[in-house]
Amino acid sequence: MTQQRFDAVIIGSGINALVAGAMLAKGGWTVALIERNRVPGGAIATTTAMFDGYTVEQLSSWHPLFVGGPAYGALSGDLAARGVVYQNTDSPTGVVCADGTAVLSTDAAATAEQMHALGDGPAWEQMIGDFAAKADLAFGVLGTDFWRSSAMKFGWKAWRALGTRGLVGQGAEMLEPAAPWLERTFTSPVTHALLAPWALHNGLGPDDASSAFITKVIAAAIAWGGMPVPVGGGVTVVDALIGIITDAGGALMTDSTVERIEVTEGTARAVHLSNGSVIAARKAIVASVTPQALYQHLLPSDVVPAPTAQAADAFRYGRAAMQIHIALDAPPAWVGDDRLARTAMVHVLDSMGSLSESVNAAWRGMLPSRPTIVVGQPATIDATRVPEGKGLLWIQLQENPRHVRGDLAGVIDPGAGAWTSELRDAYADRVIDQLQPHIANIRSAATGTVVLGPAEIEAMNCNLVGGDPYGGDCRVDQYAAWRPLSTARGHRTDINRLWHIGASTHPGPGLGGGSGFLVAQRLLRH
């Protein structure tokens, strides 16, 4: 048996693990990153092998939450010194729906003109102005550790700013679903379709509690900050963060599976790998895994309190995702609105009503008949992603059942309900068929197509259980103070020196590094 010692041992190498490791390394700690896959990065999975000459982000692609968050603020200089360059766009997002098209710009005047054309100019200006006045409180909720004294200070600050009535009203506003808020605030169905899909990117639907708050946060973040991506792909960020760790005496161990966490006298001491190695931690073990992986597999059952074990049993995973990657021998030929060819991410859907229908269908195990399609165009920002004169589509579907019981359109046979290659490809054909009226050359210019269904996504990353890209159901009883578990105390576990981070923990999913940053801050203070 071989044994090594580090100040901190981090299980996993996704964005939260990398941020935590880099922050600790900058604070003088030696850090070991233990990754079961051959390639680090978690949901940042950049490849140049899918299509010759193309750089493809297989899963996560867009970095507005990271660039706009505190982790990047603390690490940006180190990343730049290691060659990370972010580029941005003034056309971050748009929509194609049954009632028309629209594009949201980082140019406030251009967005105001768009909203006035839709008949929602004053409403947009009122909404964005009201949000700006409370932005520090809104973003503060996502950046606050609810189980620390700082949360009390944040609550006091909010009360001083809003008063008792205002604070109660703000709480109700934060729990409102997006659909009633959008219908009350804006008149145009195009505006509804432009904004409503953004709740999907946090695992919510427009009828779910708090989806209005998430929609406002993301809409404001994109309108103000755009859709930045790193030149050359997310792998450049992964490599740079690993460089910060290893330059400080740390280590990256890939192809290394953690079998168990050693706990003695109530304290996490080391991790045992499947190859017989033992990696000891002087100060902390940080697990970037799902709650069930942590409490049902990595920890001995006799050290897990019964309420925690029961809460882990009850933890729910969310809907499944799909990715479709299409290499084109020409740029995408959008129909009807030439602005869409310059837009980083376009949602294609019938209406907010079809969005609601599709989300609810997926929860009931049904394939949507008219899914909400996320069409990403990374080459609109980073031209190095494609050969000159070519095109690339990064397509995401977020309204898929994890187990398929039927097809809302009554066309696709779900078989036994598992995501077989036949079921995956049949559904992908539906998606491409629905895009063809809007992207005329989506089939004729295609030189390569790769579909990643829920089964393939889970195989790529064991934290994406059943193809769930968000680390668990994000509806309100599994969010904020109740994430990761209803009985948990945030990132601190019942085991001394053992911490829990990742999308399953607060502030939830998204390529932001928030939980890794929060835990690193706590560890460095102590």
N, C-alpha and C positions, 0 to 999 in steps of 0.2 A: 504494500500500500504506500503510495506517495502522498505527501502532504505539502501544501504551500500555504503561506499566510499573507493576507492583505488586510488593510484597514476596513474595507468594505467589499462584500461580494454581492454582485447584482445578477439576478437570474433573468435572462432575456437581454435583447439588444435593440428593442424598438426605440422610438423617439423619446419616450419617458425615461427608459433605462440609460440611453445615451446622454440625455441632458443631466440626469442625476449624477452619472459617472463623471462627466466633464466638470460640473460644478464642484464636486467633491475633490477632483484632481486639482483644480485651480486653488482649492482651499488647503492643499498640502496632503491629502489622503492618497494612499495607494489603493487602486480599485481593480478588481477582477470582474470582467464581463463574461458570463457563462451563457453561450448560445448553442442550442441544440442543432440548428441548421448549419449548413456549410458556409452560408453567406450571412453576415449580420445585417441588421436594419429593420427587422420586423415587417411592418406593412409598407415600408419604403423598399420597394423591390424593383430596382432599375435594371434593365437588361438591354444589351445590344445584340443579343443572339436571336431574338424573335423574328426580326425582318432585317435583311442585309442593309446596312447603312442607316438604320433607324435606331433612335434611343427611346425605349418604351418604359413608362412607369406602369408596371403590371397592376398595382393596387393604388396606394395613395399617390397623389400627384401634385396637389396644389398647396401652397404654404402661407396663406394669409394669416392663419391663426398663430403660426410660429413667428413670422416676421413681426406681427403686431403684438406679440406677447412678451412677458418679462424674461423668459429664457433667452430669447434672441438678444434682448437688450443687454443681458449680462455677458453673452458669449460672442456677440457679433464681431468684435475686434479679433478674437482668436480665430473665428471662422474665416474672416477676410484674409488674415495672415497665412492661412492654409489654402487659399485659392478659391474659396467659395464666393461666387458672384451671383447676386440676385438681379433678375430683370423683371419688369412689370409692364402693365398695359393700361391704357385709359378706357378700354372696353372690356371690363372683367366678366360681365354676364349679360345674357339676354334671354328672350323667350320666343317660341313659336307656338301659338295656340289657335284654336278654331276661330277666334275673334280678331287675330292679327299678330303683329310682332312688336317687340320693344327691346331696347338696349339700355342697360344701366351703365353710366359712365362715372369715372372718377372726377371728371370735369363737372362741377356743380351746375354750371350754366347749361351744359348739354343735357344733363339729367333733368333739370328744371324744364327745359324746352320739350323733352320727351314726355314728361308728366303732364305738362299743359296740353300737349297734343292729345293725350288720353283723357283729358278733362279732370285730371287729378292733381294739377299743379299746386293749388293752395293746400290741399290735404297732405301732399308729400312734404311741402315746406314746413307745415305745422308739425308733422310727425318727426321729421329729422331734426327740427329745432328743439322740440320737447325732449327727444332722446339725447341730443347733445348736452342739454342742460343737466341731465342726470346720468351721463355716460360713465362718470367715475364710479357711481353707485352700481350701475348695471354691470360693468366689467369687473367691479370689485366683488360682486357676488360670486362670479366664476373664479376669481383669484383668491378667495378667502378660504382658509382651512376652518371648517365649522367647529372643529373640536379643539380649538386653541383659544387662549385668552384674547388673541387678536380679533377673533370673531365678535367678542363683546365690544371691543373698541370700534369695530366697523359698524355694529348695530347702534352704538351711541352716536357715531358720526351721522348715520342715516337719520336717526331721530332728531338730531340737532338741525339737520338740513330740511327735513320734511314735516316735523311735528308728529303728534300721535295720529291724527286723522290721515295725514299724508302718508305715513308709514303703513297704516292699515290698508289704505287705498292702493299703495304701491304693491303690497303683497297680493292683493286681489288681481291687479293688473299683470303681475308676473305669472299668475296661474291661468290666465285666460287662454283658450285655444285660439289658433290663428284664424280659422274660418270666420267666426263671428266678428273678430276684430277687423279683419280685412273688409268684410261686407259692410260694416258700420263706417269704416274710415274712408274707403275708396269706392268710386262708382263704376270704374271700368273693369270688365272681366279680364282684360289684358293685364292690368295692374295686379289683379288677384293672382293670375297665372304666373306673373313675373316674380312675385314675392313668396307665394305659398310654398313652392318646392324646397325652399332653403331649410325648412324644418326637417326635411328628410335627411339632410346631411348631419343631423344630430340624432338620428334614429326615431324621429317623431313624425306623426301625420298632422294634418291641419285641424283635426278634431280633438287632438290630445291636449291635456292641460299643459300649460307653459310653452306651447308651440308659438304663440304670439310673441312672447319674450325672446325666444331663440331666433325667430324670424327678424325681429327688430335688430338684435345684436349682430347677426350675420349681414343683414342688408347694410347697416351702418358701417360695419368693418370693411365691407367690399367697396361701398361708395366712397369711403375715405381712404382706404388702403390698397384697393385694387386686388390683383390676383398674382402675387409674385411667385416665381419659380426659380430654382437655381439653374444656372447655365450648365448643361451637361447632365442634368438629372439629380434626383435626391441622393444618389450614391455619393456625390461630392460632399454633402452635409454629413452623411454617415461616416465617411472616411475622415473628415476633419474632426468630428467629435471623438472618434476613436483615437486620432492622433493626439488630442489634448490629454486623453487618459494614459496612453502608453508613454508619451513624452515625460509624464510625471512619475514613471516607474510602475504603472499599472500593466494589465495584460488583457488581451482578448483571447478567449478560448472557444473556438467554433467546433462543430461536430461533437459537442459535449452535452450530454443529457444529465440533468440533475435528477437523481432518483429519490433523494430524501434530504430534508433539513434536519441536522442533528440538534436536539434540544436537551440540555442538561440543567437541572435545577431551575427550570422556567426561563432559561436564556438560550437564544439561538447562537450556536457556536461555530457551525461549519456546514458545508454542503457536501454530500457524497455523490459522486458521478458514477455513471454506469460502467465506466472503464476501471473502477476501483480507486480512482484518485479522491482525495479529500482536500477541499479548499477551505481553510479556516478564516474566520473573520474576527479581527480584533475589536471592531467597534459596531458593525451593523451588517445585516443581511437584508437586501432589498429585493423583493420578488415582484417582477412585472409579469403577472400571470392572472388568470381568472380566479374568482373566489373558490370555485370548485376544485381547480387544480391545486390551489394552496392548501385548503382545509381537508380535502378528501384524498389527496395523493402525496403531497410533499411533506406534510406534517404527520407525525405519529398521532393516531387517533386519541391516545390517552392524554395528550396535552391540549386538545381542542375542547373548550367548554361546550357543554351540551347545547346551550342556546345558539352558539356560533355554528355548531354542526347542523342544527336544524335550519338556521337561516341560509346556510350554504346549500342545503338540500332544496330549499324553496327558490333559490336564485333562478331567474328566467333569462333565457337568451332572446335576442330580438329577431327580426326578419333577416332573411338571407340576402346576399348581394350577388350580382353577376357583373363581369367585365367583358366587353367586346373590344378587341383591338383590330383596327383595319388600316393597313398600309395602302396608300393610293399613289398612282403614278402621276397625279396632278393635284393641286389644291382642291378641297371640297367645294363643289359648285352649288352654293345655296340658292334657293329659288325665292324671288319676291322681295328680298331685302338684302342689299349687298353689304350692309353693316355686319351681318352675321358672320361673314367670312373673316372678319377681323376680331371677332369676339372670342374670348378665351373659353368660356363655358356657356352653353346654350341648353336650356331646358325645353324639351319638346313634349307637349301634352295637349289634350283637348281643352281642359278647363280645370279650375279648382275642384269642381264636382267630380271629374274623372280621377283626379289625384286622391280625393277622399275615398272614392269607390275602390281604387286600386290598393290603397293601404289597408282598408278594412277587408278586402278580399284576401290579401296575403295573410293577414292574421287568422283568417278562417281556413287557410290551406288551399286557396284557389289562385290559379294563375290569372293575373289581370288581363282583360281583353284589350285595353288601351293603356298600357303602362306609361308612367312618367319616365322619359328618357333623358339622361344627362349626357350631353355631347361635349366632350372636352377637345380642344384644339391647341395642344401645347406649342405647336410651331408658330402660332400667332404671337407668342412671347419670346420663345427661344428657337431661333431658326436653325440652330445646330442639331435639333432633334431629328431632322429629316434631310435627305439629299436635296440639293437645289432643284426647285421646280416640282417637288413632290408634296404629298399631304399625309397626315396621320390623324386618325380619329381614336380618341380614348372615350369609350362609351360605358356608362355605369347604370345599372338597374338596382334600385333600392327597395322595391316593393314585391319581393319574392318570398313565398312560403318556404320554411325550412323543410317541411314535409308536404308533398303535393297531394291534395285530395281530389282535385278536379280542375277544370278549365272554365273560367267565366264565359269564354266565347264558345265553349262546347265543341272545340275542334281538336285540341291536343289530348291524346290519351295519356293520363298520368301513370298508367301501369300500377305498380305496387307503391308508388309515391316517392321513391328515392330519386335523387337527381342523377339519373343515368346520362351517358353521353347523348343518347337519342333524344331524351326529354330536353336536355340543355340546348341542343342544336335546333330542335323544332321551335323552342321559344325564342332563340336568337334570330331565327328566320323571321318570326313575327315582328320583332323589334326593327330589323333592317327593312322589312317591307313597309313599316309605318314611317320610317325615315326617308324612304326613297322619294316621295312627293316633295320633300323639303331639301334633300341633298341629291341632286339629279344624277350625279356620277358615283353614288355610294357603291353600286355594284359594278358598273362598267369600268371604273378606274381602279377597282380593288386589285391589288397584286398579292395580298395575303390577308387572311383573317384568322384570328385566334380567339376562341371563346373560353373564358374561365367561369365555370359554374360554381355553385356553392361547395360541391365536393372538392373541386380543384383548389378553391380558395382556402378551405380548411386544411387541405394537405400542405399548402404553402406555409401556413402559420397555425400552430395548434391553439393559439388564443382566439382564433376566428371560428368559434365552435358552430358547426352547421352552416358556415358561410356568413355568420353574423359579423359585420365589420366594426361594430360599435361596442364590443366587450360586454354585451348584455342589454336587455330591454332598458330603454332610457325613459320610460314613462315615470311619472312623478314619484311613485313609491319606491323606485330604484334609482333616484337621482338626488343630487345635492347632498344634504345631510344623511340620506339613506343609501348612499353609494360608498362602498360596495355592498354592504349588508345592512339590514334594518337594525341589527344588534351591534354593529361595529362602531369603532371610534375613529372614523376616517382612515387615515393611512397608518396609524399606530395599531398594531395587533395586540392580542392578549399575551403574546410571547415577547419577553424583553429582548431588545435589539433587533427585532424582526419587523420590517416595514413593508407595506403593500402599495404598489403603484400600478399605473397602466390605465387603459381605457375603461376598465371595470371600476375604477375609483374616481373620486372627485378630482377635477371638474369634468370628467367624462371623456368621450371620444373626440377625435380630431387630431390633426397633426400639429400639436401645439407644445407638447412637452410639459404641460401644467403640473401634473402630479409629481413628475420627477423633480421639477424645480422646487415645489413646495417642500418635499421631503428633504432634498439636499439643503435647503435653507435651515430647516429644523436641526438636522444633524450637525451642520457647521456651527450653529449657535451653541451647541452643547459640547 
